[in-house]
Amino acid sequence: MFSFPFLETDIRLFPMQHLSELPRGTRAVVDHVVHTSEKDAISQRLTDLGFVSGEGVRVAAFGPLGADPILVVIGSTRFALRRSEAARVVVREVGEHV
């Protein structure tokens, strides 16, 4: 689990961007998942996996071809997301690059 002690101030101070835009090693907090329709299966899957508002995430690695897929860590769980799926997750970058 990530520790963001400074987040108790106000997370809204950090700019929003898509998870797919973050460099390797970046720590961020999920703001929301973009829903394209009422029954959007991809956004529902992302939410079910734990991409929910306030959850800490880290970009761990990129695939060898075109930086796709993206390896993302939430808590102690790793997920490989297609770049198009990661683009649906809006985050606020909050941490150092490791």
Backbone as CSV, one residue per row, in Angstrom:
resi,resn,N_x,N_y,N_z,CA_x,CA_y,CA_z,C_x,C_y,C_z
1,MET,0.846,-1.173,0.000,0.000,0.000,0.000,0.888,1.231,0.000
2,PHE,0.497,2.217,-0.779,1.269,3.448,-0.848,0.948,4.337,0.344
3,SER,1.902,5.163,0.664,1.686,6.115,1.732,1.827,7.517,1.178
4,PHE,0.788,8.285,1.274,0.798,9.661,0.800,0.406,10.574,1.957
5,PRO,1.317,10.811,2.908,0.935,11.592,4.083,0.479,13.010,3.764
6,PHE,1.004,13.577,2.676,0.626,14.955,2.344,-0.755,15.046,1.722
7,LEU,-1.362,13.882,1.396,-2.678,13.899,0.775,-3.773,14.335,1.738
8,GLU,-3.467,14.361,2.997,-4.472,14.799,3.946,-4.754,16.283,3.787
9,THR,-3.881,16.997,3.057,-4.121,18.412,2.832,-5.279,18.587,1.849
10,ASP,-4.996,18.446,0.558,-6.056,18.574,-0.430,-5.567,18.007,-1.751
11,ILE,-6.058,16.858,-2.111,-5.636,16.188,-3.334,-6.023,16.988,-4.576
12,ARG,-7.017,17.817,-4.472,-7.475,18.597,-5.633,-6.440,19.594,-6.104
13,LEU,-5.379,19.804,-5.336,-4.331,20.736,-5.739,-3.467,20.166,-6.858
14,PHE,-3.488,18.865,-7.062,-2.662,18.225,-8.074,-3.425,18.161,-9.393
15,PRO,-2.754,18.449,-10.506,-3.459,18.439,-11.796,-3.883,17.032,-12.196
16,MET,-4.995,16.962,-12.937,-5.497,15.673,-13.411,-4.871,15.336,-14.760
17,GLN,-4.643,14.062,-14.972,-4.187,13.566,-16.260,-4.584,12.100,-16.376
18,HIS,-4.420,11.561,-17.564,-4.781,10.169,-17.790,-3.654,9.254,-17.316
19,LEU,-4.016,8.110,-16.795,-3.032,7.140,-16.315,-2.050,6.753,-17.416
20,SER,-2.507,6.727,-18.633,-1.653,6.348,-19.768,-0.574,7.381,-20.070
21,GLU,-0.685,8.589,-19.522,0.275,9.661,-19.792,1.404,9.719,-18.775
22,LEU,1.316,8.960,-17.705,2.304,9.046,-16.635,3.584,8.318,-17.007
23,PRO,4.740,8.866,-16.631,5.989,8.142,-16.846,6.147,6.988,-15.869
24,ARG,7.047,6.095,-16.189,7.323,4.941,-15.329,7.741,5.392,-13.934
25,GLY,7.220,4.716,-12.926,7.577,5.006,-11.548,6.745,6.083,-10.884
26,THR,5.823,6.664,-11.617,5.020,7.749,-11.074,3.933,7.212,-10.149
27,ARG,3.761,7.883,-9.045,2.686,7.554,-8.110,1.569,8.569,-8.284
28,ALA,0.357,8.078,-8.220,-0.806,8.941,-8.428,-1.982,8.404,-7.628
29,VAL,-3.036,9.186,-7.610,-4.276,8.780,-6.961,-5.385,8.853,-8.002
30,VAL,-6.211,7.825,-8.050,-7.316,7.787,-9.010,-8.326,8.873,-8.667
31,ASP,-8.700,9.648,-9.676,-9.762,10.645,-9.498,-11.097,10.046,-9.940
32,HIS,-11.120,9.506,-11.162,-12.330,8.841,-11.644,-12.016,8.031,-12.891
33,VAL,-12.951,7.188,-13.280,-12.869,6.418,-14.521,-13.877,7.015,-15.494
34,VAL,-13.442,7.224,-16.738,-14.314,7.809,-17.749,-15.290,6.749,-18.254
35,HIS,-16.569,7.050,-18.181,-17.627,6.167,-18.676,-18.109,6.712,-20.009
36,THR,-18.129,5.870,-21.036,-18.573,6.327,-22.347,-20.052,6.086,-22.585
37,SER,-20.637,5.205,-21.791,-22.079,4.952,-21.879,-22.551,4.412,-20.540
38,GLU,-23.850,4.245,-20.431,-24.413,3.767,-19.169,-23.965,2.336,-18.858
39,LYS,-23.835,1.504,-19.899,-23.421,0.111,-19.713,-22.032,-0.104,-20.305
40,ASP,-21.097,0.717,-19.917,-19.725,0.657,-20.418,-18.978,-0.473,-19.702
41,ALA,-18.734,-1.581,-20.406,-18.115,-2.766,-19.788,-16.668,-2.504,-19.365
42,ILE,-15.938,-1.730,-20.130,-14.531,-1.468,-19.788,-14.435,-0.628,-18.516
43,SER,-15.205,0.424,-18.423,-15.147,1.254,-17.209,-15.639,0.464,-15.994
44,GLN,-16.621,-0.398,-16.185,-17.087,-1.229,-15.069,-15.998,-2.202,-14.629
45,ARG,-15.290,-2.779,-15.590,-14.190,-3.702,-15.269,-13.083,-2.972,-14.517
46,LEU,-12.734,-1.777,-14.970,-11.694,-1.007,-14.288,-12.100,-0.693,-12.848
47,THR,-13.342,-0.330,-12.666,-13.847,-0.044,-11.321,-13.820,-1.308,-10.459
48,ASP,-14.228,-2.435,-11.039,-14.205,-3.707,-10.302,-12.787,-4.112,-9.902
49,LEU,-11.806,-3.755,-10.731,-10.412,-4.084,-10.427,-9.833,-3.208,-9.311
50,GLY,-10.493,-2.110,-8.999,-10.022,-1.265,-7.914,-9.637,0.143,-8.320
51,PHE,-9.885,0.494,-9.548,-9.609,1.861,-9.993,-10.779,2.743,-9.565
52,VAL,-10.770,3.095,-8.300,-11.842,3.902,-7.720,-11.253,5.166,-7.121
53,SER,-12.064,6.171,-6.986,-11.619,7.473,-6.501,-10.882,7.349,-5.161
54,GLY,-9.706,7.962,-5.110,-8.914,7.988,-3.886,-7.911,6.860,-3.759
55,GLU,-7.941,5.906,-4.668,-7.031,4.757,-4.580,-5.659,5.128,-5.157
56,GLY,-4.601,4.764,-4.453,-3.233,5.022,-4.909,-2.817,4.045,-5.987
57,VAL,-2.132,4.532,-7.020,-1.655,3.689,-8.111,-0.218,4.084,-8.433
58,ARG,0.493,3.161,-9.069,1.859,3.441,-9.515,2.068,2.774,-10.862
59,VAL,2.679,3.508,-11.781,3.041,2.935,-13.079,4.372,2.219,-12.888
60,ALA,4.373,0.897,-13.055,5.566,0.109,-12.768,6.433,-0.142,-14.001
61,ALA,5.817,-0.348,-15.152,6.599,-0.687,-16.345,5.733,-0.540,-17.591
62,PHE,6.410,-0.575,-18.726,5.723,-0.533,-20.019,6.130,-1.742,-20.831
63,GLY,5.256,-2.151,-21.731,5.565,-3.237,-22.636,6.651,-2.818,-23.614
64,PRO,7.294,-3.798,-24.261,8.437,-3.505,-25.126,8.067,-2.874,-26.472
65,LEU,6.850,-3.076,-26.919,6.463,-2.549,-28.229,5.442,-1.432,-28.068
66,GLY,5.872,-0.215,-28.331,4.956,0.912,-28.242,4.497,1.225,-26.834
67,ALA,5.244,0.780,-25.838,4.903,1.027,-24.427,3.503,0.527,-24.098
68,ASP,3.125,-0.580,-24.692,1.812,-1.164,-24.481,1.977,-2.662,-24.279
69,PRO,1.466,-3.257,-23.229,0.599,-2.709,-22.194,1.377,-1.938,-21.131
70,ILE,0.647,-1.396,-20.172,1.223,-0.667,-19.042,0.998,-1.505,-17.791
71,LEU,2.063,-1.723,-17.024,1.947,-2.454,-15.762,1.684,-1.440,-14.651
72,VAL,0.528,-1.584,-14.010,0.079,-0.659,-12.974,-0.074,-1.417,-11.670
73,VAL,0.345,-0.800,-10.567,0.231,-1.425,-9.248,-0.800,-0.652,-8.425
74,ILE,-1.759,-1.401,-7.882,-2.728,-0.853,-6.926,-2.597,-1.692,-5.677
75,GLY,-2.201,-1.073,-4.579,-1.958,-1.833,-3.358,-0.840,-2.822,-3.618
76,SER,-1.099,-4.094,-3.426,-0.088,-5.113,-3.692,-0.404,-5.909,-4.960
77,THR,-1.367,-5.435,-5.732,-1.797,-6.139,-6.937,-1.316,-5.414,-8.186
78,ARG,-0.854,-6.199,-9.153,-0.378,-5.640,-10.417,-1.372,-5.974,-11.517
79,PHE,-1.587,-4.996,-12.388,-2.472,-5.164,-13.527,-1.754,-4.712,-14.781
80,ALA,-1.905,-5.471,-15.848,-1.433,-5.045,-17.163,-2.638,-4.492,-17.911
81,LEU,-2.579,-3.213,-18.207,-3.673,-2.545,-18.913,-3.222,-2.149,-20.303
82,ARG,-4.121,-2.288,-21.266,-3.842,-1.715,-22.578,-3.760,-0.205,-22.412
83,ARG,-3.000,0.423,-23.270,-2.871,1.878,-23.183,-4.251,2.547,-23.311
84,SER,-5.107,1.996,-24.161,-6.447,2.568,-24.339,-7.287,2.436,-23.061
85,GLU,-7.074,1.369,-22.305,-7.795,1.213,-21.030,-7.256,2.187,-19.991
86,ALA,-5.932,2.324,-19.935,-5.318,3.245,-18.976,-5.724,4.692,-19.263
87,ALA,-6.004,4.983,-20.529,-6.434,6.339,-20.891,-7.810,6.662,-20.330
88,ARG,-8.541,5.646,-19.908,-9.878,5.871,-19.341,-9.818,6.211,-17.849
89,VAL,-8.639,6.040,-17.236,-8.488,6.307,-15.802,-7.850,7.691,-15.628
90,VAL,-8.565,8.582,-14.977,-8.070,9.933,-14.711,-7.484,9.942,-13.304
91,VAL,-6.235,10.430,-13.217,-5.513,10.403,-11.941,-4.950,11.780,-11.630
92,ARG,-4.475,11.895,-10.401,-3.737,13.087,-9.983,-2.361,12.609,-9.548
93,GLU,-1.345,13.064,-10.262,0.035,12.671,-9.953,0.428,13.297,-8.626
94,VAL,0.923,12.463,-7.714,1.223,12.967,-6.379,2.613,12.607,-5.888
95,GLY,3.291,11.721,-6.593,4.512,11.235,-5.984,5.726,11.249,-6.853
96,GLU,6.780,10.834,-6.213,8.074,10.799,-6.846,8.141,9.711,-7.897
97,HIS,9.098,9.839,-8.751,9.345,8.823,-9.758,10.383,7.866,-9.187
98,VAL,10.080,6.588,-9.144,11.008,5.587,-8.594,11.373,4.574,-9.631
